[in-house]
Amino acid sequence: PPRRPFPPSRLSRLTSRLPLGPSSPSVHPAFSRLLRMKGFAWLADSHTSAMYVAFAGASFDVTCLGRWWACLDRGRWPEGAEEAIGADFLEGDEMVGDRRNEIVVIGEG
């Protein structure tokens, strides 16, 4: 499937219901058992910023880690790291490059 950015409005809806639990208003039942969530996010409101999303309990953080490698001229990539960086690129789509949503979700039950 093609990679596409995550709508920030969905994160806003989730955070407006924190802390999550069985009595959280209008939250899908799966989220009531959510313990932790973390990972990289490509948000639709920024195609240059690589974001880090972290959730645990009532704490929810979205932090900018820097730019996606696809935004930088290849001459600015660290010497010797081209192959490792290129492995994250979507094959055949230089516009998407290494942009992705890679979030781990941990729940109970």
Protein Blocks (a to p, Z undefined) as FASTA:
>chain_A
ZZddddfklmmmmmmmpccdfklghiafklmmpfbdcdddddfkbckbccddddehjbcc
dddfbjcfklpcfklpcehilmmmmmmpcghiaknmmaccddddddeZZ
